[in-house]
């Protein structure tokens, strides 16, 4: 969030079903609202894309993102990461520039 506030081009990768933050505003004790304020606040200035990390093609997509990116940040372990051959410790290893 802060990186994008300062002008970084941030791409958030979500599962095909969407990030759980998209639905948290419907769970009590959140105030009733038409818009999901917390999601908008957390994802402002970011681009997003949906990737099924369990798909064989996910590794190709993530490798292209890593080649393009200056920085990769993983903020939570995703169960799909262990199901694919992708791991954060090998994200740059073995990817030619």
Backbone as JSON Lines, residues from 0, in Angstrom:
{"i":0,"aa":"X","n":[0.84,-1.18,0.0],"ca":[0.0,0.0,0.0],"c":[0.88,1.24,0.0]}
{"i":1,"aa":"X","n":[1.9,1.3,0.85],"ca":[2.74,2.49,0.94],"c":[3.57,2.65,-0.32]}
{"i":2,"aa":"X","n":[4.07,1.55,-0.87],"ca":[4.86,1.64,-2.1],"c":[4.04,2.27,-3.22]}
{"i":3,"aa":"X","n":[2.8,1.86,-3.36],"ca":[1.95,2.43,-4.41],"c":[1.6,3.88,-4.12]}
{"i":4,"aa":"X","n":[1.5,4.25,-2.86],"ca":[1.24,5.65,-2.51],"c":[2.37,6.56,-2.98]}
{"i":5,"aa":"X","n":[3.59,6.02,-3.03],"ca":[4.74,6.81,-3.45],"c":[5.09,6.61,-4.92]}
{"i":6,"aa":"X","n":[4.18,6.02,-5.69],"ca":[4.35,5.95,-7.13],"c":[4.84,4.64,-7.7]}
{"i":7,"aa":"X","n":[5.09,3.64,-6.86],"ca":[5.52,2.35,-7.39],"c":[4.37,1.69,-8.14]}
{"i":8,"aa":"X","n":[4.69,0.97,-9.18],"ca":[3.7,0.21,-9.94],"c":[3.52,-1.13,-9.24]}
{"i":9,"aa":"X","n":[2.45,-1.26,-8.46],"ca":[2.21,-2.45,-7.65],"c":[1.14,-3.31,-8.31]}
{"i":10,"aa":"X","n":[1.44,-4.59,-8.47],"ca":[0.47,-5.54,-9.01],"c":[0.18,-6.56,-7.92]}
{"i":11,"aa":"X","n":[-1.07,-6.62,-7.53],"ca":[-1.49,-7.58,-6.5],"c":[-2.02,-8.83,-7.19]}
{"i":12,"aa":"X","n":[-1.5,-9.98,-6.81],"ca":[-1.94,-11.24,-7.38],"c":[-2.93,-11.88,-6.4]}
{"i":13,"aa":"X","n":[-4.12,-12.13,-6.89],"ca":[-5.18,-12.73,-6.08],"c":[-5.59,-14.08,-6.66]}
{"i":14,"aa":"X","n":[-6.2,-14.94,-5.83],"ca":[-6.75,-16.18,-6.37],"c":[-7.96,-15.87,-7.26]}
{"i":15,"aa":"X","n":[-8.35,-16.77,-8.14],"ca":[-9.49,-16.54,-9.02],"c":[-10.78,-16.2,-8.27]}
{"i":16,"aa":"X","n":[-10.93,-16.67,-7.06],"ca":[-12.13,-16.37,-6.28],"c":[-12.08,-14.99,-5.65]}
{"i":17,"aa":"X","n":[-10.94,-14.33,-5.73],"ca":[-10.79,-13.0,-5.16],"c":[-10.17,-13.06,-3.77]}
{"i":18,"aa":"X","n":[-9.56,-11.96,-3.4],"ca":[-8.96,-11.82,-2.09],"c":[-10.06,-11.81,-1.03]}
{"i":19,"aa":"X","n":[-9.79,-12.42,0.12],"ca":[-10.79,-12.44,1.19],"c":[-11.2,-11.04,1.64]}
{"i":20,"aa":"X","n":[-10.29,-10.07,1.49],"ca":[-10.64,-8.68,1.86],"c":[-11.82,-8.16,1.05]}
{"i":21,"aa":"X","n":[-12.06,-8.72,-0.11],"ca":[-13.19,-8.27,-0.93],"c":[-14.53,-8.56,-0.26]}
{"i":22,"aa":"X","n":[-14.55,-9.52,0.66],"ca":[-15.81,-9.96,1.26],"c":[-15.93,-9.64,2.75]}
{"i":23,"aa":"X","n":[-14.87,-9.11,3.35],"ca":[-14.86,-8.91,4.8],"c":[-15.9,-7.89,5.26]}
{"i":24,"aa":"X","n":[-16.28,-6.97,4.39],"ca":[-17.24,-5.96,4.81],"c":[-18.64,-6.55,5.05]}
{"i":25,"aa":"X","n":[-18.87,-7.76,4.59],"ca":[-20.17,-8.41,4.8],"c":[-20.24,-9.17,6.12]}
{"i":26,"aa":"X","n":[-19.09,-9.29,6.8],"ca":[-19.02,-10.07,8.03],"c":[-19.19,-9.15,9.24]}
{"i":27,"aa":"X","n":[-20.13,-9.48,10.13],"ca":[-20.29,-8.66,11.33],"c":[-19.01,-8.7,12.16]}
{"i":28,"aa":"X","n":[-18.65,-7.73,12.87],"ca":[-19.36,-6.52,13.26],"c":[-19.07,-5.33,12.36]}
{"i":29,"aa":"X","n":[-18.67,-5.54,11.09],"ca":[-18.4,-4.43,10.2],"c":[-19.66,-3.62,9.97]}
{"i":30,"aa":"X","n":[-19.54,-2.3,9.85],"ca":[-20.73,-1.49,9.57],"c":[-21.3,-1.83,8.2]}
{"i":31,"aa":"X","n":[-22.59,-1.73,8.05],"ca":[-23.23,-2.0,6.75],"c":[-22.87,-0.88,5.79]}
{"i":32,"aa":"X","n":[-22.46,-1.27,4.59],"ca":[-22.07,-0.28,3.59],"c":[-22.22,-0.89,2.2]}
{"i":33,"aa":"X","n":[-22.44,-0.03,1.21],"ca":[-22.51,-0.48,-0.17],"c":[-21.12,-0.84,-0.7]}
{"i":34,"aa":"X","n":[-20.13,-0.06,-0.31],"ca":[-18.76,-0.27,-0.77],"c":[-17.91,-0.86,0.33]}
{"i":35,"aa":"X","n":[-16.92,-1.62,-0.08],"ca":[-16.0,-2.25,0.86],"c":[-14.85,-1.28,1.13]}
{"i":36,"aa":"X","n":[-15.02,-0.43,2.14],"ca":[-14.04,0.59,2.45],"c":[-12.66,0.0,2.75]}
{"i":37,"aa":"X","n":[-12.6,-1.07,3.55],"ca":[-11.3,-1.65,3.9],"c":[-10.55,-2.16,2.68]}
{"i":38,"aa":"X","n":[-11.28,-2.78,1.74],"ca":[-10.62,-3.27,0.53],"c":[-10.1,-2.11,-0.31]}
{"i":39,"aa":"X","n":[-10.92,-1.09,-0.47],"ca":[-10.49,0.08,-1.25],"c":[-9.28,0.75,-0.6]}
{"i":40,"aa":"X","n":[-9.29,0.85,0.71],"ca":[-8.18,1.48,1.43],"c":[-6.9,0.66,1.27]}
{"i":41,"aa":"X","n":[-6.99,-0.64,1.41],"ca":[-5.83,-1.51,1.35],"c":[-5.27,-1.66,-0.07]}
{"i":42,"aa":"X","n":[-6.09,-1.49,-1.08],"ca":[-5.67,-1.75,-2.46],"c":[-5.61,-0.5,-3.32]}
{"i":43,"aa":"X","n":[-5.63,0.66,-2.71],"ca":[-5.57,1.89,-3.51],"c":[-4.26,1.94,-4.29]}
{"i":44,"aa":"X","n":[-4.35,2.48,-5.48],"ca":[-3.2,2.67,-6.38],"c":[-2.54,1.38,-6.83]}
{"i":45,"aa":"X","n":[-3.21,0.25,-6.66],"ca":[-2.63,-1.03,-7.1],"c":[-3.37,-1.54,-8.32]}
{"i":46,"aa":"X","n":[-2.64,-2.27,-9.14],"ca":[-3.28,-3.05,-10.2],"c":[-3.44,-4.45,-9.65]}
{"i":47,"aa":"X","n":[-4.33,-5.21,-10.22],"ca":[-4.56,-6.56,-9.73],"c":[-4.71,-7.55,-10.86]}
{"i":48,"aa":"X","n":[-4.43,-8.79,-10.54],"ca":[-4.65,-9.87,-11.49],"c":[-4.95,-11.15,-10.72]}
{"i":49,"aa":"X","n":[-5.75,-12.0,-11.32],"ca":[-6.12,-13.27,-10.7],"c":[-5.28,-14.38,-11.32]}
{"i":50,"aa":"X","n":[-4.67,-15.19,-10.45],"ca":[-3.85,-16.32,-10.9],"c":[-4.17,-17.51,-10.01]}
{"i":51,"aa":"X","n":[-4.48,-18.63,-10.65],"ca":[-4.69,-19.88,-9.91],"c":[-3.32,-20.51,-9.7]}
{"i":52,"aa":"X","n":[-2.79,-20.4,-8.49],"ca":[-1.44,-20.88,-8.21],"c":[-1.3,-22.4,-8.32]}
{"i":53,"aa":"X","n":[-2.42,-23.11,-8.37],"ca":[-2.37,-24.56,-8.52],"c":[-2.3,-24.98,-9.99]}
{"i":54,"aa":"X","n":[-2.48,-24.03,-10.87],"ca":[-2.45,-24.3,-12.3],"c":[-1.0,-24.44,-12.77]}
{"i":55,"aa":"X","n":[-0.75,-25.35,-13.72],"ca":[0.61,-25.48,-14.26],"c":[1.1,-24.2,-14.94]}
{"i":56,"aa":"X","n":[0.19,-23.41,-15.48],"ca":[0.58,-22.17,-16.16],"c":[0.92,-21.05,-15.19]}
{"i":57,"aa":"X","n":[0.6,-21.21,-13.91],"ca":[0.85,-20.15,-12.92],"c":[2.34,-19.85,-12.81]}
{"i":58,"aa":"X","n":[3.17,-20.87,-12.88],"ca":[4.62,-20.67,-12.76],"c":[5.11,-19.77,-13.89]}
{"i":59,"aa":"X","n":[4.63,-20.0,-15.11],"ca":[5.03,-19.18,-16.25],"c":[4.63,-17.72,-16.03]}
{"i":60,"aa":"X","n":[3.43,-17.52,-15.55],"ca":[2.93,-16.16,-15.31],"c":[3.76,-15.47,-14.23]}
{"i":61,"aa":"X","n":[4.01,-16.16,-13.13],"ca":[4.79,-15.57,-12.04],"c":[6.23,-15.32,-12.46]}
{"i":62,"aa":"X","n":[6.81,-16.2,-13.27],"ca":[8.17,-15.98,-13.75],"c":[8.24,-14.72,-14.6]}
{"i":63,"aa":"X","n":[7.25,-14.48,-15.44],"ca":[7.22,-13.25,-16.24],"c":[7.11,-12.03,-15.35]}
{"i":64,"aa":"X","n":[6.3,-12.11,-14.31],"ca":[6.18,-10.98,-13.38],"c":[7.5,-10.72,-12.65]}
{"i":65,"aa":"X","n":[8.17,-11.77,-12.22],"ca":[9.44,-11.62,-11.49],"c":[10.51,-11.03,-12.4]}
{"i":66,"aa":"X","n":[10.56,-11.47,-13.67],"ca":[11.52,-10.89,-14.61],"c":[11.28,-9.4,-14.8]}
{"i":67,"aa":"X","n":[10.03,-9.01,-14.82],"ca":[9.64,-7.61,-15.06],"c":[9.83,-6.75,-13.82]}
{"i":68,"aa":"X","n":[9.58,-7.31,-12.65],"ca":[9.54,-6.53,-11.41],"c":[10.92,-6.18,-10.88]}
{"i":69,"aa":"X","n":[10.98,-5.07,-10.19],"ca":[12.18,-4.71,-9.45],"c":[12.16,-5.34,-8.06]}
{"i":70,"aa":"X","n":[10.96,-5.51,-7.51],"ca":[10.79,-6.05,-6.16],"c":[9.61,-6.99,-6.16]}
{"i":71,"aa":"X","n":[9.73,-8.1,-5.4],"ca":[8.61,-9.01,-5.2],"c":[8.42,-9.17,-3.7]}
{"i":72,"aa":"X","n":[7.21,-8.92,-3.24],"ca":[6.9,-9.04,-1.82],"c":[5.78,-10.06,-1.67]}
{"i":73,"aa":"X","n":[5.99,-11.03,-0.8],"ca":[4.96,-12.01,-0.48],"c":[4.58,-11.76,0.96]}
{"i":74,"aa":"X","n":[3.33,-11.36,1.18],"ca":[2.96,-10.99,2.54],"c":[2.29,-12.1,3.32]}
{"i":75,"aa":"X","n":[1.81,-13.12,2.67],"ca":[1.24,-14.26,3.38],"c":[1.53,-15.52,2.59]}
{"i":76,"aa":"X","n":[1.8,-16.63,3.26],"ca":[1.97,-17.88,2.52],"c":[0.64,-18.32,1.94]}
{"i":77,"aa":"X","n":[0.66,-18.73,0.72],"ca":[-0.57,-19.16,0.05],"c":[-0.54,-20.68,-0.08]}
{"i":78,"aa":"X","n":[-1.63,-21.35,0.26],"ca":[-1.64,-22.82,0.15],"c":[-1.32,-23.32,-1.26]}
{"i":79,"aa":"X","n":[-1.68,-22.52,-2.27],"ca":[-1.41,-22.93,-3.64],"c":[0.06,-22.91,-3.99]}
{"i":80,"aa":"X","n":[0.86,-22.13,-3.26],"ca":[2.29,-22.05,-3.55],"c":[2.96,-23.4,-3.34]}
{"i":81,"aa":"X","n":[2.53,-24.14,-2.34],"ca":[3.14,-25.45,-2.11],"c":[2.67,-26.47,-3.13]}
{"i":82,"aa":"X","n":[1.53,-26.25,-3.74],"ca":[1.0,-27.18,-4.73],"c":[1.68,-26.99,-6.08]}
{"i":83,"aa":"X","n":[2.3,-25.83,-6.29],"ca":[2.98,-25.58,-7.55],"c":[4.48,-25.72,-7.34]}
{"i":84,"aa":"X","n":[5.23,-25.59,-8.4],"ca":[6.68,-25.68,-8.27],"c":[7.28,-24.31,-7.93]}
{"i":85,"aa":"X","n":[6.44,-23.34,-7.69],"ca":[6.88,-21.99,-7.37],"c":[7.15,-21.86,-5.88]}
{"i":86,"aa":"X","n":[8.2,-21.19,-5.52],"ca":[8.44,-20.86,-4.11],"c":[9.13,-19.52,-4.04]}
{"i":87,"aa":"X","n":[8.94,-18.8,-2.96],"ca":[9.54,-17.49,-2.83],"c":[11.06,-17.56,-2.72]}
{"i":88,"aa":"X","n":[11.58,-18.66,-2.23],"ca":[13.03,-18.76,-2.09],"c":[13.71,-19.03,-3.42]}
{"i":89,"aa":"X","n":[12.97,-19.52,-4.4],"ca":[13.56,-19.79,-5.71],"c":[13.0,-18.86,-6.77]}
{"i":90,"aa":"X","n":[12.4,-17.76,-6.37],"ca":[11.74,-16.9,-7.34],"c":[12.7,-16.31,-8.37]}
{"i":91,"aa":"X","n":[13.89,-15.93,-7.96],"ca":[14.85,-15.37,-8.9],"c":[15.86,-16.4,-9.38]}
{"i":92,"aa":"X","n":[16.05,-17.45,-8.62],"ca":[17.03,-18.47,-9.0],"c":[16.54,-19.23,-10.23]}
{"i":93,"aa":"X","n":[17.4,-19.37,-11.19],"ca":[17.07,-20.17,-12.37],"c":[16.24,-19.44,-13.4]}
{"i":94,"aa":"X","n":[15.97,-18.16,-13.19],"ca":[15.22,-17.39,-14.19],"c":[16.21,-16.51,-14.94]}
{"i":95,"aa":"X","n":[16.44,-16.78,-16.21],"ca":[17.4,-15.96,-16.94],"c":[16.86,-14.56,-17.16]}
{"i":96,"aa":"X","n":[17.77,-13.56,-17.14],"ca":[17.36,-12.17,-17.38],"c":[17.18,-11.91,-18.86]}
